[in-house]
Amino acid sequence: MINDIFVMKSKVYSGEQSLKKLAEIQGKKACIVSDQMMEKLGYLEQVVDLLQSGGISTAVFTGVKPDPNVSIVAEALQVYWESGADVLLALGGGSVIDTAKGVLYFARQYAQEKGAPFVKPSFVAIPSTSGTGSEVTDFSVITVDGDKIVIVDDFIAPDIAILDSNLTKQLPNKVVVDTGMDVLTHALEAYVSTKATDFTDALAEKAVQLVFAHLETLYHNPADAEARDRVQHASCMAGMAFTNAGLGIIHSMSHAFGGTFHIAHGRVNSLLLEAVMEYNANLGGKAIDRVCERYARLASLLHLPARTAREGTVSLIQAIGKLKRSIGIETGIRELGVDQDAFDEALSRMARTAMADRCTPTNPRQPTEEELGHIYRKSF
């Protein structure tokens, strides 16, 4: 009987100048999904030139906005249909890659509803941030009527991921922090997930180590090429881990909060992180052995005090707090400018939405709506 399954669909090219691999892509026409920043920075032009050098013509959509909604996906889908492309290429951050995944998902759905054949294009993802890991996952987050909806389907996992850290050189410090903390959250949640395996553990452990070793350096010195590479690798590895193991209530709660207050996903994750870890381990009551042991294992890998599982858990939570302070993260949601009355009014709906999120079932401790509300308030 098969108890575990690990799937890694994407072929990954990494390292500076790996973008040049685009010249070897097979196809006749590529539909590029991107945003105006990639166009402004000149990366879109580089991609078009490389594709054309390999004999591939292009159609371009640059209308992606943060937290893409179904209208943006529909606009990109129209460009894709009209292009007749046999290559779909996402160039940008997580919102761009999620939009391209939405194009692929709804294109197939539309064809199925019409009873028409659908030939899947080659799907290439080129991330310009180091955070979502979306270049290797079967997850996509699309906003529908103000709520973030998680699509999980192995059909939308990219065939090829190109990690060229040159594309992350010009990221603002705020984006470096937000995306870097998203990486850490992905790895931590995958590690304590109910679906964690030896394979996902290895990837999550390495991702955590790389974030602790290099994120602060990257924050203070964005020109550090090694730190850029390592954080980008951590992002991809954490993506491989969570696309197989799943996530947890940090993401469930962040999706609900972000859909309501429109604050960067990674920043919200970072502000929920410690409170959720304390909840998962039940540090306020009878500690949950499995969860504490997992957190303590990570603490040991980071050379933190971990003579007991509880000590290791506390050490890890404290180390995360120290890392957050070193990279300028706020101490609570209130500091993001969220109005107390608006927060209180939205609290019940956010907790209810988080309970129904696709990430909740794999959390190591199953919450109630009341407990989620308490975590929100504690993080405020």
BELURWO-V697789 format. One record per backbone hydrogen bond with DSSP energy under -0.5 kcal/mol. CO is the residue of the C=O (numbers start at 1). NH is the residue of the N-H. If there is no record, write none. Layout:
BEGIN
CO	NH
CO	NH
END
This chain:
BEGIN
1	3
10	12
11	13
11	161
13	163
15	18
17	20
18	21
19	22
20	23
21	24
22	25
28	57
29	86
29	87
30	32
30	59
31	33
31	89
32	34
32	61
33	91
34	64
35	39
36	40
37	41
38	43
38	44
39	42
42	46
43	47
44	48
45	49
46	50
47	51
48	52
49	53
50	54
51	54
51	56
52	55
55	57
57	30
59	32
61	34
68	143
69	73
70	74
71	75
72	76
73	77
74	78
75	79
76	80
77	81
78	82
79	83
80	84
80	85
81	84
86	122
87	31
87	89
88	124
89	33
89	91
90	92
90	126
92	128
93	97
94	98
95	99
96	100
97	101
98	102
99	103
100	104
101	105
102	106
103	107
104	108
105	109
106	110
107	111
108	112
109	113
110	114
111	115
111	116
112	115
118	120
122	88
122	124
123	159
123	160
124	90
125	127
125	162
126	92
129	131
133	136
134	137
138	153
140	142
140	151
142	149
143	70
144	147
147	144
147	149
149	142
149	151
151	140
153	156
154	157
159	11
160	125
161	13
161	163
162	164
163	15
163	165
164	167
165	168
166	169
168	171
172	175
172	176
173	177
174	178
175	179
176	180
177	181
178	182
179	183
180	184
181	185
182	186
183	187
184	188
185	189
186	190
187	191
188	192
189	193
193	196
197	201
198	202
199	203
200	204
201	205
202	206
203	207
204	208
205	209
206	210
207	211
208	212
209	213
210	214
211	215
214	218
215	219
216	220
217	221
221	224
223	225
224	228
225	229
226	230
227	231
228	232
229	233
230	234
231	235
232	236
233	237
234	238
235	239
236	240
237	241
238	242
239	243
240	244
241	244
241	245
242	246
245	195
248	251
248	252
249	253
250	254
251	255
252	256
253	257
254	258
255	259
256	260
257	260
257	261
258	262
264	268
265	269
266	270
267	271
268	272
269	272
269	273
272	276
273	277
274	278
275	279
276	280
277	281
278	282
278	283
279	282
281	288
282	285
285	287
287	289
288	292
289	293
290	294
291	295
292	296
293	297
294	298
295	299
296	300
297	301
298	302
299	304
300	303
308	312
309	313
310	314
311	315
312	316
313	317
314	318
315	319
316	320
317	321
318	322
319	323
320	324
321	325
322	326
323	327
324	327
324	329
325	328
332	335
333	336
333	338
334	337
339	343
340	344
341	345
342	346
343	347
346	350
347	351
348	352
349	353
350	354
351	355
352	356
354	357
357	360
359	362
360	363
362	194
365	367
368	372
369	373
370	374
371	375
372	376
373	377
374	378
375	379
376	380
377	380
379	333
380	334
END
